Amino acid sequence: MQSPHRPSLLRKMNVRKVLEVIQSQGTLTRADVMRCSGISAPTVSKAVSALLDAGLLEERETAEFSVGRPGKLLQLPRFSAQVIGVILDWDYCSVVASGLDGHLHEDKLDRFKTPKSYSELIETISRKILDLVEKEEIPALGVGITVPGLVNSNDGRIFLASNLHIVDGQTPAADIANKTNLECILVQKSTSLSLSEKTYGAGQAMDDFINLDVTSGFGMGVFTGGQLLDGQHGLAGEIAHITVEPEGGRVCGCGNQGCLETVATDLALTHYVSQRVGKELEFDTIKELVQKGELDITPELDRTIEFLAIGVAAAINIFNPSNIFISSRLFDLRDDVFDKMTEKAKSRALKPSSSSCEIERSKGNKYLGAVAGIINHLANGLGPRLT
Ligand SMILES: [Zn+2]
């Protein structure tokens, strides 16, 4: 039986496709869009009109002639419209404006220590967003917020942020929307990094890739068959909380014991090194001491790499990706860390999968992740309104 939602889903997919083509190719005419997307002229025309009306595209005249008349070029607005990216994290938060083409207005990037309470967090961020919007005399189309935690994609409520408990059970997108009157969307940090890779980075032409963010938690975003893997509530890909140390493992922010997240991240290394030296050290301090030759972290680093490789091998076996992008500062600690980890991961994974999987450091940018999240959301919202 045909789903009653099918027509709007198809229209939504067409809008997304048109936007993706322009995101990956830059400035194009309507004819170029048809050629690159394989979509028919009337459908391209409808999708382009909806994107222009929503301010997600802009059109400019070109001196070049196309079929005897001046052509019009379609492009993503850089300065005529903006979106706001908000990064929530356990140590620092940031607010940044961006053009829709992913050009960050970095001179207006505001980074600040994470407030201690949820109400203060919402108040501070809303004020900073309004300041930014009022300062620039261009329309803001929406706000993309990322959080290092588990988000219910159906209602935008955070189930759990293991390293930022003040947001547990909260709905920051709805609360910030109330204070700013802007459309807001909340995306898991790992998902946003995958979106950034797919929208602006190396993943543009890829259908099957994984983004791992192992800086504080062990976040994974998966694109499979060109689609972001979501699951029933948007919680698919939670590799962080599989048990790898059933006996005597550290208690995880999720309440269980011995999760992968407690042993295979930058934060895990920081914890174990701090524990051995007997005082709280930050990652940067550890890095500095290691580089000066004043601290040997070989046992902790080897153990962290071992567990990271187990996680990467599991991801390869389960999803058979062509590429895995990893964000981690562990690789900055010594020249051989990345190669060592890759070798271990590949030797643990199934050969047919691992031999054709490229593992590389992520160039995904967390700010662009938030920006890609809101643009994706705005484009998705256009589908049903197209008739
Ligand atoms: Zn856990």
Boltz pocket constraint, residues with backbone or C-beta under 6 A from the ligand:
constraints:
  - pocket:
      binder: B
      contacts: [[A, 240], [A, 241], [A, 242], [A, 252], [A, 253], [A, 254], [A, 255], [A, 256], [A, 259], [A, 261]]
      max_distance: 6.0
